């Protein structure tokens, strides 16, 4: 059955159209056309004040709806997390499993891979954040499970990557903890490799980029500050024109002035938004438990008793609004940071991140205040 969505303005990812609609069949966009070109399609009229945009893509989602992925690494937990984020316009995400036991990690991977192979459920793959991190920059990651990789670890991850048909496996690691040959192997297997929780020097990071690191996880966080004679991993990320950087635009993880600097230095399209959301996302809970410790939710912060940040209390529409208000970004560019640019980072931009013929019909309808009015995953 063909469907035709019309009535609202449409931001395609490159331009804003009026007087047009989106023609959908079998979960794919057939055309952008006027009502006269819709034929016998079932028509849905959208709010005229609305803006139809490419559905949001979040590459770092630890939890939501009261569920933390590490606590219940199965399909049911992922579905709960996806449903919580769907209310905020996120139509595709990577459930993120943070440092934990190898047994639980592969249990999580099997569940995410099974869902990623079934189109139309919003699961685009899996993000493994750890365990190959620098203990000095671990943040709230459990020290008991942090380690250097061995060859069987690399073999297992490369084998796992092949299970994500149509999706992507993302591995965040500290460059100084992993040999270049291992990074090349992961990247060569189709895995997106991202620098994270690291104290690597600029030189070590540059070598890791040459070996296959293509991105950096929550830029500036869990990294040393840039110093004039020791610029470190953050400066290497900024200086490299080809790599992508995820940012948490909540005003807590990174000062807006530093985000402005990153925007000025990186080529357009290389910064994208993430939520780093935890179990409390989409709920009224005042906290949650991570590794047996209580994480309090206060005034937009998620932190341990000693003040260590533990994820973010943020949704993508709020991150978009912050970028427009704090960074003087055009709305269209902020929207691309939540859809097209993460799709490009994940290698999915040939079918996601735009409203165009041949693309998956993942769509979000925004109101005048950028609140989410509706969303579609695979046209549904």
C-alpha positions as CSV (number, residue, x, y, z in Angstrom):
1,X,0.0,0.0,0.0
2,X,1.3,3.4,-0.9
3,X,1.1,6.3,1.6
4,X,1.4,10.0,1.0
5,X,2.3,12.4,3.8
6,X,1.6,16.0,2.9
7,X,0.6,19.4,4.4
8,X,3.8,20.3,6.3
9,X,7.0,21.8,5.1
10,X,9.7,19.2,4.3
11,X,13.4,19.6,5.1
12,X,15.1,17.0,2.9
13,X,18.5,17.3,4.5
14,X,19.6,19.8,2.0
15,X,16.6,22.1,1.3
16,X,13.2,23.0,2.6
17,X,10.2,22.4,0.4
18,X,6.6,23.6,0.6
19,X,3.5,22.4,-1.2
20,X,5.0,18.9,-1.5
21,X,4.5,15.5,0.0
22,X,6.4,12.3,0.6
23,X,5.2,9.2,-1.3
24,X,6.1,5.9,0.5
25,X,5.8,2.3,-0.4
26,X,7.2,-0.8,1.4
27,X,9.0,1.4,3.9
28,X,10.9,3.3,1.2
29,X,10.5,6.8,-0.2
30,X,9.3,6.6,-3.8
31,X,9.1,10.3,-4.6
32,X,8.7,13.9,-3.4
33,X,5.8,15.3,-5.3
34,X,2.6,17.4,-5.2
35,X,-0.8,15.8,-4.3
36,X,-1.5,15.4,-8.0
37,X,1.4,12.9,-8.3
38,X,0.3,10.7,-5.4
39,X,-2.2,8.7,-7.4
40,X,-4.3,6.4,-5.3
41,X,-2.0,6.5,-2.3
42,X,-3.6,6.7,1.1
43,X,-3.1,10.4,2.1
44,X,-2.2,11.6,5.6
45,X,-2.4,15.4,6.1
46,X,0.1,16.7,8.5
47,X,-0.1,19.9,10.6
48,X,0.6,22.9,8.3
49,X,2.8,24.5,10.9
50,X,4.9,21.3,11.1
51,X,8.3,20.5,9.7
52,X,8.9,17.0,8.4
53,X,12.6,16.1,8.8
54,X,14.8,13.1,8.4
55,X,14.4,10.9,11.5
56,X,17.1,11.4,14.1
57,X,19.9,8.9,14.5
58,X,21.7,8.4,17.8
59,X,24.9,6.5,17.9
60,X,25.3,6.5,21.7
61,X,22.3,5.2,23.7
62,X,23.0,3.4,26.9
63,X,19.4,3.2,28.0
64,X,15.9,4.7,28.3
65,X,12.4,4.0,29.5
66,X,13.8,2.8,32.9
67,X,16.1,0.3,31.3
68,X,19.9,0.2,31.2
69,X,21.2,-2.0,28.4
70,X,24.0,-3.4,30.5
71,X,21.5,-4.6,33.1
72,X,19.3,-6.5,30.6
73,X,21.3,-7.1,27.4
74,X,18.5,-8.7,25.4
75,X,16.0,-7.9,22.7
76,X,13.2,-6.9,25.2
77,X,15.5,-4.2,26.8
78,X,16.5,-2.9,23.4
79,X,12.8,-2.6,22.4
80,X,12.0,-0.6,25.5
81,X,15.0,1.7,24.9
82,X,14.0,2.2,21.3
83,X,10.4,3.1,22.3
84,X,11.5,5.7,24.8
85,X,13.7,7.4,22.3
86,X,11.1,7.2,19.5
87,X,8.9,9.6,21.5
88,X,11.7,12.2,21.0
89,X,12.0,11.7,17.2
90,X,14.9,9.2,17.2
91,X,14.0,6.7,14.5
92,X,17.4,4.9,14.4
93,X,19.9,4.2,17.2
94,X,22.8,2.1,18.3
95,X,22.1,0.5,21.7
96,X,25.3,1.1,23.6
97,X,26.9,-1.5,25.9
98,X,29.6,-0.1,28.2
99,X,32.5,-1.9,29.8
100,X,31.4,-5.2,31.4
101,X,32.0,-8.9,31.3
102,X,32.8,-10.6,28.0
103,X,29.9,-13.0,28.4
104,X,27.4,-10.1,28.8
105,X,29.0,-8.2,26.0
106,X,28.4,-11.0,23.5
107,X,24.9,-11.6,24.8
108,X,24.2,-7.9,24.1
109,X,25.8,-8.2,20.7
110,X,23.7,-11.2,19.7
111,X,20.5,-9.4,20.7
112,X,21.4,-6.2,18.8
113,X,22.5,-8.1,15.7
114,X,19.2,-10.1,15.6
115,X,17.2,-6.9,15.7
116,X,19.5,-5.0,13.2
117,X,18.7,-7.8,10.7
118,X,15.0,-7.1,10.9
119,X,14.2,-3.8,9.2
120,X,11.7,-1.3,10.6
121,X,12.4,-1.5,14.4
122,X,14.8,1.4,14.7
123,X,17.9,-0.7,15.6
124,X,20.8,0.3,13.3
125,X,23.5,-1.9,15.0
126,X,25.5,-1.8,18.2
127,X,28.0,0.4,20.0
128,X,30.5,-1.3,22.3
129,X,32.0,1.4,24.5
130,X,34.9,-0.5,26.1
131,X,36.4,-2.5,27.5
132,X,39.7,-1.5,25.7
133,X,39.9,1.9,27.5
134,X,42.6,3.7,29.5
135,X,41.9,3.1,33.2
136,X,43.1,6.7,34.0
137,X,40.3,8.1,31.8
138,X,37.7,5.5,32.6
139,X,35.0,7.9,34.0
140,X,32.4,5.6,35.5
141,X,33.4,2.5,33.5
142,X,34.2,-0.4,35.8
143,X,37.9,-0.8,36.4
144,X,37.5,-4.6,36.9
145,X,36.6,-5.2,33.3
146,X,39.0,-2.7,31.5
147,X,41.9,-4.4,29.7
148,X,44.0,-4.5,26.6
149,X,42.6,-6.6,23.7
150,X,44.1,-10.0,22.8
151,X,44.0,-11.6,19.4
152,X,40.9,-13.7,20.2
153,X,39.0,-10.5,21.1
154,X,39.8,-9.0,17.7
155,X,38.8,-12.2,15.9
156,X,35.5,-12.3,17.8
157,X,34.6,-8.7,17.0
158,X,35.5,-9.2,13.3
159,X,33.3,-12.3,13.2
160,X,30.5,-10.4,15.0
161,X,30.6,-7.5,12.5
162,X,29.3,-9.8,9.8
163,X,26.1,-10.4,11.7
164,X,24.9,-6.8,11.4
165,X,23.4,-7.1,7.9
166,X,22.4,-3.6,6.9
167,X,23.6,-2.2,10.2
168,X,26.9,-1.2,11.8
169,X,29.1,-2.3,14.7
170,X,30.8,0.7,16.4
171,X,33.7,0.0,18.8
172,X,35.0,2.8,21.1
173,X,38.5,2.2,22.4
174,X,41.6,4.1,23.7
175,X,44.2,4.2,20.9
176,X,47.1,3.8,23.3
177,X,45.6,0.5,24.5
178,X,45.3,-1.1,21.1
179,X,48.0,-1.9,18.5
180,X,47.7,-0.4,15.0
181,X,47.5,-3.9,13.5
182,X,44.4,-4.6,15.6
183,X,42.8,-1.3,14.6
184,X,43.5,-2.1,10.9
185,X,41.9,-5.5,11.4
186,X,38.7,-4.0,13.0
187,X,38.4,-1.3,10.4
188,X,39.0,-3.7,7.6
189,X,36.1,-5.9,8.9
190,X,33.7,-3.0,8.4
191,X,33.7,-2.0,12.1
192,X,33.6,1.8,12.8
193,X,36.4,2.4,15.3
194,X,36.2,5.5,17.6
195,X,38.7,6.9,20.0
196,X,37.4,7.2,23.6
197,X,38.3,7.3,27.3
198,X,41.9,7.9,26.3
199,X,45.1,9.8,27.4
200,X,46.8,9.2,24.0
201,X,49.2,11.8,22.7
202,X,48.6,13.7,19.5
203,X,51.2,11.5,17.8
204,X,49.7,8.2,19.0
205,X,46.2,9.4,18.0
206,X,47.4,10.4,14.5
207,X,49.0,7.0,14.0
208,X,45.7,5.3,15.1
209,X,43.7,7.5,12.7
210,X,46.0,6.3,9.9
211,X,45.4,2.7,11.0
212,X,41.6,3.1,10.8
213,X,40.1,5.1,13.6
214,X,37.4,7.2,11.9
215,X,35.7,8.9,14.8
216,X,35.9,10.1,18.4
217,X,33.3,9.4,21.1
218,X,31.8,12.3,23.2
219,X,34.6,14.7,22.2
220,X,36.5,16.4,25.1
221,X,35.0,14.0,27.7
222,X,37.1,11.3,29.3
223,X,40.1,13.0,27.5
224,X,42.9,15.2,29.0
225,X,42.5,19.0,28.4
226,X,44.5,20.4,25.5
227,X,47.8,21.9,26.7
228,X,50.1,24.1,24.7
229,X,53.0,21.5,24.6
230,X,50.8,18.4,25.0
231,X,47.7,18.9,22.8
232,X,46.7,15.2,23.1
233,X,43.8,13.2,21.6
234,X,41.3,16.1,21.6
235,X,43.6,18.2,19.5
236,X,44.3,15.3,17.2
237,X,40.6,14.8,16.7
238,X,40.1,18.5,15.8
239,X,43.1,18.7,13.5
240,X,42.1,15.6,11.4
241,X,39.8,16.7,8.7
242,X,38.5,13.3,7.8
243,X,37.3,12.0,11.2
244,X,33.9,12.5,12.8
245,X,33.3,13.6,16.4
246,X,30.2,12.9,18.5
247,X,29.3,15.7,20.9
248,X,27.0,16.0,23.9
249,X,25.4,19.4,23.5
250,X,23.9,19.8,27.0
251,X,26.0,22.6,28.3
252,X,27.3,20.3,31.1
253,X,29.7,17.9,29.3
254,X,31.2,20.6,27.1
255,X,31.2,24.4,27.4
256,X,29.4,26.0,24.5
257,X,32.6,28.1,23.8
258,X,34.5,24.9,23.2
259,X,31.7,23.6,20.9
260,X,32.0,26.8,18.9
261,X,35.7,26.1,18.6
262,X,35.1,22.6,17.3
263,X,32.6,23.9,14.8
264,X,35.1,26.5,13.6
265,X,37.9,24.0,13.2
266,X,36.2,20.8,11.9
267,X,35.0,20.7,8.3
268,X,31.2,20.9,8.0
269,X,29.6,17.5,8.5
270,X,32.1,16.1,10.8
271,X,30.4,16.9,14.1
272,X,27.3,15.0,15.1
273,X,25.0,15.0,18.1
274,X,24.6,12.1,20.6
275,X,22.6,11.9,23.8
276,X,24.7,9.4,25.8
277,X,21.3,8.6,27.4
278,X,20.9,6.4,30.4
279,X,18.1,4.4,32.0
280,X,16.2,7.5,33.3
281,X,15.7,8.9,29.8
282,X,12.0,9.3,29.1
283,X,11.0,8.8,32.8
284,X,10.6,10.9,35.9
285,X,13.1,8.8,37.9
286,X,15.5,10.7,40.1
287,X,18.4,8.3,39.5
288,X,19.5,4.8,38.6
289,X,22.1,2.2,39.5
290,X,25.3,1.5,37.5
291,X,27.7,-1.2,38.6
292,X,25.9,-1.2,41.9
293,X,26.4,2.5,42.6
294,X,23.7,5.1,42.8
295,X,23.7,7.7,40.0
296,X,21.7,10.8,40.9
297,X,19.7,12.9,38.5
298,X,19.8,16.5,39.5
299,X,19.2,19.7,37.4
300,X,20.1,18.0,34.1
301,X,23.2,16.1,35.5
302,X,23.6,12.4,36.0
303,X,26.5,11.9,38.4
304,X,27.9,9.7,41.1
305,X,28.2,10.8,44.7
306,X,31.7,12.2,44.0
307,X,30.5,14.2,41.0
308,X,31.7,11.9,38.2
309,X,29.4,12.3,35.2
310,X,27.6,9.1,34.2
311,X,26.0,9.7,30.8
312,X,23.7,12.6,30.0
313,X,20.1,13.7,30.7
314,X,19.5,14.9,27.2
315,X,17.2,14.2,24.2
316,X,18.1,15.1,20.6
317,X,15.5,17.8,20.1
318,X,16.9,19.5,23.1
319,X,20.4,19.2,21.7
320,X,19.2,20.7,18.4
321,X,17.6,23.6,20.2
322,X,20.8,24.2,22.2
323,X,22.9,24.2,19.1
324,X,20.7,26.9,17.5
325,X,20.5,29.0,20.7
326,X,24.1,28.7,21.9
327,X,26.1,28.3,18.8
328,X,24.2,30.5,16.3
329,X,23.7,27.5,14.0
330,X,21.1,27.5,11.4
331,X,18.3,25.1,12.2
332,X,19.0,23.1,9.0
333,X,22.6,22.5,10.1
334,X,21.6,21.5,13.6
335,X,19.1,19.0,12.1
336,X,21.8,17.5,9.9
337,X,23.9,17.0,13.0
338,X,21.1,14.8,14.3
339,X,20.5,12.8,11.1
340,X,22.7,13.1,8.1
341,X,26.0,13.4,9.8
342,X,25.7,10.4,12.1
343,X,24.4,8.4,9.1
344,X,27.6,9.4,7.2
345,X,29.8,8.4,10.2
346,X,28.1,5.0,10.4
347,X,28.3,4.5,6.6
348,X,24.5,4.5,6.2
349,X,24.1,7.8,4.4
350,X,23.2,6.0,1.1
351,X,19.8,5.1,2.6
352,X,19.3,7.2,5.8
353,X,19.6,10.8,6.9
354,X,17.8,12.3,4.0
355,X,14.2,12.6,2.7
356,X,14.8,11.5,-0.9
357,X,13.7,8.8,-3.4
358,X,15.3,5.4,-2.5
359,X,15.9,6.3,1.2
360,X,14.3,4.5,4.1
361,X,11.1,6.3,5.2
362,X,12.4,7.2,8.7
363,X,10.8,10.6,9.4
364,X,10.1,12.9,12.2
365,X,7.5,15.7,12.4
366,X,8.5,18.7,14.4
367,X,6.3,21.6,15.8
368,X,7.1,25.3,15.9
369,X,9.1,24.8,19.1
370,X,11.0,21.8,17.7
371,X,8.8,19.5,19.8
372,X,8.1,16.1,18.3
373,X,4.6,15.7,16.9
374,X,5.0,12.3,15.2
375,X,7.5,9.9,13.7
376,X,7.7,7.1,11.2
377,X,10.1,4.2,11.1
378,X,10.1,2.4,7.7
379,X,7.0,4.4,6.8
380,X,5.0,3.1,9.8
